[in-house]
């Protein structure tokens, strides 16, 4: 493989990865705690966009609120991880990684 071809592949990969990162920034996932008591909206770059807490959770005190937020966040993060794997996998498909 000559240097010119290698540079062209690197430029193509960089372009695809940049586009994928932009797409991730616009992608929103919802993390939902059990029974829907808390919902976290998060971008594909792990930015928190919105937090919704059912007022009934507050009756359980701080531990209940913490548990609900943690569960929703964890669900959102796991979904973002899957989205990242899919989008970045598509962006790098066919390009040999050294």
N, C-alpha and C positions, 0 to 999 in steps of 0.2 A: 504494500500500500504506500503510495507516494505521499509526500507532505501536503501537497495541494488538496488531495482527496480527503486526507485526515482533517485538514482545516475546514473543508466544506462540511464534513460530517459534524464537527464540533459546533460550527455556526448553526447548522440545522437543529442540532440537539438543544442548543441554547435558546433558540427561537421557540421551539416546542415547549421547553420547560417554562419559559417566561409566560407563554400563553396559558399553560396549565396553572401556573401560580395566580394569574389574573382570574382565571375561572374559579379557583378555590376561594379567592377573596370575595367573589360574588355568590358563592354557594352557601346556602343557609340550611342547617340541619336542626332538628328539634330533639332534645334529650328530655325524656319524660320519666319522672319518678313513678313508683307504683301508685296505682289509683289516680294518676294524673294530678297529684297534689302540688306538683312543681314542674314547670317547664322551662328549659333553658334553650334559647335560640343562639346558635353559635355558627360563625363562618367556618369555611374550610381551612382557615388559617388560625383557628382556635380563638378568635375574638368573640367575646360575649356581646351579643346584640340586644338580647332581651331576657329578663328573668320574670316569670310569672309564678306567684305563690298563692295557692288557695287559702283564703283567710281562716278556714277551719284548722289549718295546720298550727296556727299560733296558739290554739287552745292547749296543744301539747307542750308548750314551752320551747325554750331555746333548743334543747336536744332534738325535738321533732322537726324544727325548722332546719337545723344543721343536717339532719339525716335526709330530709327531702331534697335540699339543695345539692347535697353531695351525690345522691342517687341520680338526679336529673343531669348534673354536670358529667358524671361518669358515663351515662348513656350517650350524651351528646359527643363526648370525646371519643368513645368507641366508634360511633357512627362517622365522625370526621376522619378517624384513622382509616376506616374502610374506603371512604370517598377519596382520600389522598392516595391510597394504594391503587385504586382504579384509575384516577385521572393521571397520576404521574406514570403509572404503568403504560397507559395508552400513549403518553407523550414520549416515552423512551423506547417504545416498541420498535424493533427492527434496527435500532442503533446499537452496535456492539459496545458493551461497557468493559473497559479495560480493568 
